[in-house]
């Protein structure tokens, strides 16, 4: 996430959220996402 934010020209990430979803029985996917911003 940090590397993607840097590539976009951001220097901070705000509002980080985590989410899970069932992929198959006994497994789950974990998603993390946030908003890349430029703070001066």
C-alpha distance matrix in Angstrom:
0.0 3.8 5.5 5.2 6.2 8.7 10.0 10.8 12.7 11.0 11.5 10.3 8.4 11.2 12.4 9.9 11.7 12.3 14.6 16.7 19.2 22.0 21.8 25.2 27.7 26.4 22.8 19.8 16.3 13.5 10.9 8.2 7.4 8.0 9.7 8.9 12.3 14.5 16.6 19.9
3.8 0.0 3.8 5.5 5.1 6.3 8.7 10.0 10.8 9.0 8.6 8.1 7.6 11.1 13.3 11.4 14.0 15.0 17.8 20.1 22.7 25.6 25.4 28.8 31.1 29.7 26.1 23.2 19.8 16.9 14.4 11.4 10.4 9.9 10.6 8.7 11.1 12.5 14.3 17.3
5.5 3.8 0.0 3.8 5.4 5.1 6.2 8.7 10.0 9.6 9.9 10.7 10.7 14.3 16.6 14.7 16.9 17.7 20.1 22.0 24.2 26.9 26.1 29.4 32.0 30.7 27.0 24.4 20.9 18.5 16.1 13.6 12.6 12.6 12.9 10.5 12.9 13.8 16.1 18.7
5.2 5.5 3.8 0.0 3.8 5.4 5.1 6.4 8.9 8.7 10.4 10.9 10.2 13.5 15.4 13.8 15.7 16.8 18.8 20.8 22.7 25.5 24.8 28.3 31.1 30.2 26.5 23.6 19.9 17.7 14.8 12.6 10.8 10.8 10.8 8.6 11.5 13.0 15.9 18.8
6.2 5.1 5.4 3.8 0.0 3.8 5.4 5.2 6.5 5.2 7.0 7.4 7.3 10.7 13.2 12.3 15.0 16.8 19.3 21.9 24.1 27.2 27.0 30.6 33.2 32.3 28.6 25.5 21.9 19.2 16.0 13.2 10.8 9.4 8.5 5.5 7.8 9.3 12.2 15.1
8.7 6.3 5.1 5.4 3.8 0.0 3.8 5.3 5.1 5.2 6.3 8.4 9.8 13.5 16.4 15.6 18.5 20.2 22.7 25.2 27.5 30.4 29.9 33.4 36.1 35.0 31.3 28.4 24.8 22.2 19.3 16.5 14.4 13.1 12.0 8.5 9.6 9.6 12.3 14.5
10.0 8.7 6.2 5.1 5.4 3.8 0.0 3.8 5.5 7.4 9.6 11.7 12.5 16.0 18.5 17.7 20.1 21.6 23.6 25.8 27.7 30.5 29.6 33.1 36.0 35.2 31.4 28.6 24.9 22.8 19.8 17.5 15.4 14.5 13.4 10.2 11.6 11.8 15.0 17.0
10.8 10.0 8.7 6.4 5.2 5.3 3.8 0.0 3.8 5.6 9.0 10.7 11.3 14.3 16.7 16.6 19.0 21.0 23.0 25.5 27.4 30.4 29.8 33.5 36.4 35.9 32.1 29.0 25.3 23.1 19.7 17.3 14.5 13.1 11.1 7.9 9.0 9.4 13.1 15.3
12.7 10.8 10.0 8.9 6.5 5.1 5.5 3.8 0.0 3.8 6.7 9.5 11.3 14.3 17.4 17.7 20.6 22.9 25.3 28.1 30.2 33.4 33.0 36.6 39.4 38.6 34.9 31.8 28.1 25.6 22.3 19.5 16.7 14.7 12.3 8.6 8.2 7.1 10.5 12.1
11.0 9.0 9.6 8.7 5.2 5.2 7.4 5.6 3.8 0.0 3.8 5.8 7.7 10.7 13.9 14.4 17.6 20.2 22.9 25.9 28.3 31.6 31.6 35.3 37.9 36.9 33.3 30.0 26.5 23.6 20.4 17.2 14.4 11.8 9.4 5.6 4.9 4.5 7.7 10.3
11.5 8.6 9.9 10.4 7.0 6.3 9.6 9.0 6.7 3.8 0.0 3.8 7.2 10.3 13.9 14.3 17.8 20.4 23.5 26.5 29.3 32.6 32.8 36.3 38.7 37.4 33.8 30.6 27.3 24.1 21.2 17.7 15.3 12.7 10.9 7.5 6.3 5.2 6.4 8.8
10.3 8.1 10.7 10.9 7.4 8.4 11.7 10.7 9.5 5.8 3.8 0.0 3.8 6.6 10.3 10.8 14.5 17.2 20.5 23.7 26.6 30.0 30.6 34.1 36.3 34.9 31.5 28.2 25.0 21.6 18.7 15.1 12.8 9.8 8.4 5.9 5.4 6.2 6.7 10.1
8.4 7.6 10.7 10.2 7.3 9.8 12.5 11.3 11.3 7.7 7.2 3.8 0.0 3.8 7.0 7.1 10.7 13.5 16.8 20.0 23.0 26.5 27.2 30.8 32.9 31.6 28.3 24.9 21.7 18.3 15.3 11.6 9.2 6.1 5.4 4.5 6.0 8.6 9.6 13.2
11.2 11.1 14.3 13.5 10.7 13.5 16.0 14.3 14.3 10.7 10.3 6.6 3.8 0.0 3.8 5.6 9.2 12.6 15.8 19.3 22.4 26.0 27.3 30.8 32.7 31.5 28.4 24.8 21.9 18.4 15.5 11.9 9.4 5.9 5.2 6.5 7.3 10.2 10.5 14.2
12.4 13.3 16.6 15.4 13.2 16.4 18.5 16.7 17.4 13.9 13.9 10.3 7.0 3.8 0.0 3.8 6.3 10.0 12.9 16.7 19.7 23.4 25.0 28.5 30.2 29.2 26.3 22.6 19.9 16.5 13.7 10.4 8.2 5.3 6.0 8.9 10.3 13.6 14.1 17.7
9.9 11.4 14.7 13.8 12.3 15.6 17.7 16.6 17.7 14.4 14.3 10.8 7.1 5.6 3.8 0.0 3.8 7.0 10.3 13.8 17.0 20.6 22.0 25.5 27.2 26.0 23.0 19.4 16.6 13.1 10.4 7.0 5.6 4.1 7.0 9.5 11.9 15.2 16.0 19.7
11.7 14.0 16.9 15.7 15.0 18.5 20.1 19.0 20.6 17.6 17.8 14.5 10.7 9.2 6.3 3.8 0.0 3.8 6.7 10.4 13.6 17.2 19.0 22.3 23.9 22.9 20.1 16.4 13.9 10.6 8.1 5.7 5.4 6.0 9.4 12.4 15.1 18.6 19.6 23.3
12.3 15.0 17.7 16.8 16.8 20.2 21.6 21.0 22.9 20.2 20.4 17.2 13.5 12.6 10.0 7.0 3.8 0.0 3.8 7.0 10.5 13.9 15.7 18.9 20.4 19.2 16.4 12.7 10.5 7.1 5.6 4.5 6.6 8.8 12.5 15.2 18.3 21.7 22.8 26.5
14.6 17.8 20.1 18.8 19.3 22.7 23.6 23.0 25.3 22.9 23.5 20.5 16.8 15.8 12.9 10.3 6.7 3.8 0.0 3.8 6.9 10.5 12.6 15.8 17.3 16.6 13.9 10.2 8.2 5.8 5.1 6.5 8.6 11.4 14.8 17.8 21.0 24.5 25.9 29.7
16.7 20.1 22.0 20.8 21.9 25.2 25.8 25.5 28.1 25.9 26.5 23.7 20.0 19.3 16.7 13.8 10.4 7.0 3.8 0.0 3.8 7.0 9.3 12.2 13.5 12.9 10.3 6.6 5.4 4.5 6.1 8.9 11.6 14.8 18.3 21.0 24.4 27.9 29.4 33.2
19.2 22.7 24.2 22.7 24.1 27.5 27.7 27.4 30.2 28.3 29.3 26.6 23.0 22.4 19.7 17.0 13.6 10.5 6.9 3.8 0.0 3.8 6.2 9.2 10.9 11.2 8.8 5.5 5.3 6.8 8.3 11.7 14.1 17.4 20.7 23.4 26.9 30.5 32.3 36.0
22.0 25.6 26.9 25.5 27.2 30.4 30.5 30.4 33.4 31.6 32.6 30.0 26.5 26.0 23.4 20.6 17.2 13.9 10.5 7.0 3.8 0.0 3.8 5.7 7.2 8.0 6.2 4.4 6.3 9.1 11.4 15.0 17.6 21.1 24.4 26.9 30.5 34.0 35.8 39.6
21.8 25.4 26.1 24.8 27.0 29.9 29.6 29.8 33.0 31.6 32.8 30.6 27.2 27.3 25.0 22.0 19.0 15.7 12.6 9.3 6.2 3.8 0.0 3.8 7.0 8.3 5.8 5.1 6.1 9.8 12.0 15.7 18.3 21.9 25.1 27.3 31.0 34.4 36.5 40.2
25.2 28.8 29.4 28.3 30.6 33.4 33.1 33.5 36.6 35.3 36.3 34.1 30.8 30.8 28.5 25.5 22.3 18.9 15.8 12.2 9.2 5.7 3.8 0.0 3.8 6.1 5.3 6.9 9.3 12.9 15.5 19.2 21.9 25.6 28.9 31.0 34.7 38.1 40.2 43.9
27.7 31.1 32.0 31.1 33.2 36.1 36.0 36.4 39.4 37.9 38.7 36.3 32.9 32.7 30.2 27.2 23.9 20.4 17.3 13.5 10.9 7.2 7.0 3.8 0.0 3.8 5.6 8.1 11.4 14.7 17.7 21.3 24.2 27.8 31.2 33.5 37.2 40.5 42.4 46.1
26.4 29.7 30.7 30.2 32.3 35.0 35.2 35.9 38.6 36.9 37.4 34.9 31.6 31.5 29.2 26.0 22.9 19.2 16.6 12.9 11.2 8.0 8.3 6.1 3.8 0.0 3.8 7.0 10.7 13.4 16.9 20.2 23.5 27.0 30.6 32.7 36.3 39.6 41.2 44.9
22.8 26.1 27.0 26.5 28.6 31.3 31.4 32.1 34.9 33.3 33.8 31.5 28.3 28.4 26.3 23.0 20.1 16.4 13.9 10.3 8.8 6.2 5.8 5.3 5.6 3.8 0.0 3.8 7.1 10.0 13.5 16.8 20.1 23.7 27.2 29.2 32.9 36.1 37.8 41.5
19.8 23.2 24.4 23.6 25.5 28.4 28.6 29.0 31.8 30.0 30.6 28.2 24.9 24.8 22.6 19.4 16.4 12.7 10.2 6.6 5.5 4.4 5.1 6.9 8.1 7.0 3.8 0.0 3.8 6.6 9.9 13.3 16.5 20.0 23.6 25.8 29.4 32.7 34.4 38.1
16.3 19.8 20.9 19.9 21.9 24.8 24.9 25.3 28.1 26.5 27.3 25.0 21.7 21.9 19.9 16.6 13.9 10.5 8.2 5.4 5.3 6.3 6.1 9.3 11.4 10.7 7.1 3.8 0.0 3.8 6.5 10.1 13.1 16.8 20.3 22.3 26.0 29.2 31.1 34.8
13.5 16.9 18.5 17.7 19.2 22.2 22.8 23.1 25.6 23.6 24.1 21.6 18.3 18.4 16.5 13.1 10.6 7.1 5.8 4.5 6.8 9.1 9.8 12.9 14.7 13.4 10.0 6.6 3.8 0.0 3.8 6.8 10.2 13.7 17.3 19.4 22.9 26.2 27.8 31.5
10.9 14.4 16.1 14.8 16.0 19.3 19.8 19.7 22.3 20.4 21.2 18.7 15.3 15.5 13.7 10.4 8.1 5.6 5.1 6.1 8.3 11.4 12.0 15.5 17.7 16.9 13.5 9.9 6.5 3.8 0.0 3.8 6.6 10.3 13.8 15.9 19.5 22.8 24.7 28.4
8.2 11.4 13.6 12.6 13.2 16.5 17.5 17.3 19.5 17.2 17.7 15.1 11.6 11.9 10.4 7.0 5.7 4.5 6.5 8.9 11.7 15.0 15.7 19.2 21.3 20.2 16.8 13.3 10.1 6.8 3.8 0.0 3.8 7.1 10.8 12.7 16.2 19.5 21.1 24.8
7.4 10.4 12.6 10.8 10.8 14.4 15.4 14.5 16.7 14.4 15.3 12.8 9.2 9.4 8.2 5.6 5.4 6.6 8.6 11.6 14.1 17.6 18.3 21.9 24.2 23.5 20.1 16.5 13.1 10.2 6.6 3.8 0.0 3.8 7.2 9.4 13.0 16.4 18.3 22.1
8.0 9.9 12.6 10.8 9.4 13.1 14.5 13.1 14.7 11.8 12.7 9.8 6.1 5.9 5.3 4.1 6.0 8.8 11.4 14.8 17.4 21.1 21.9 25.6 27.8 27.0 23.7 20.0 16.8 13.7 10.3 7.1 3.8 0.0 3.8 6.5 9.6 13.2 14.9 18.6
9.7 10.6 12.9 10.8 8.5 12.0 13.4 11.1 12.3 9.4 10.9 8.4 5.4 5.2 6.0 7.0 9.4 12.5 14.8 18.3 20.7 24.4 25.1 28.9 31.2 30.6 27.2 23.6 20.3 17.3 13.8 10.8 7.2 3.8 0.0 3.8 6.4 10.1 12.1 15.8
8.9 8.7 10.5 8.6 5.5 8.5 10.2 7.9 8.6 5.6 7.5 5.9 4.5 6.5 8.9 9.5 12.4 15.2 17.8 21.0 23.4 26.9 27.3 31.0 33.5 32.7 29.2 25.8 22.3 19.4 15.9 12.7 9.4 6.5 3.8 0.0 3.8 7.1 9.7 13.3
12.3 11.1 12.9 11.5 7.8 9.6 11.6 9.0 8.2 4.9 6.3 5.4 6.0 7.3 10.3 11.9 15.1 18.3 21.0 24.4 26.9 30.5 31.0 34.7 37.2 36.3 32.9 29.4 26.0 22.9 19.5 16.2 13.0 9.6 6.4 3.8 0.0 3.8 6.3 9.8
14.5 12.5 13.8 13.0 9.3 9.6 11.8 9.4 7.1 4.5 5.2 6.2 8.6 10.2 13.6 15.2 18.6 21.7 24.5 27.9 30.5 34.0 34.4 38.1 40.5 39.6 36.1 32.7 29.2 26.2 22.8 19.5 16.4 13.2 10.1 7.1 3.8 0.0 3.8 6.5
16.6 14.3 16.1 15.9 12.2 12.3 15.0 13.1 10.5 7.7 6.4 6.7 9.6 10.5 14.1 16.0 19.6 22.8 25.9 29.4 32.3 35.8 36.5 40.2 42.4 41.2 37.8 34.4 31.1 27.8 24.7 21.1 18.3 14.9 12.1 9.7 6.3 3.8 0.0 3.8
19.9 17.3 18.7 18.8 15.1 14.5 17.0 15.3 12.1 10.3 8.8 10.1 13.2 14.2 17.7 19.7 23.3 26.5 29.7 33.2 36.0 39.6 40.2 43.9 46.1 44.9 41.5 38.1 34.8 31.5 28.4 24.8 22.1 18.6 15.8 13.3 9.8 6.5 3.8 0.0
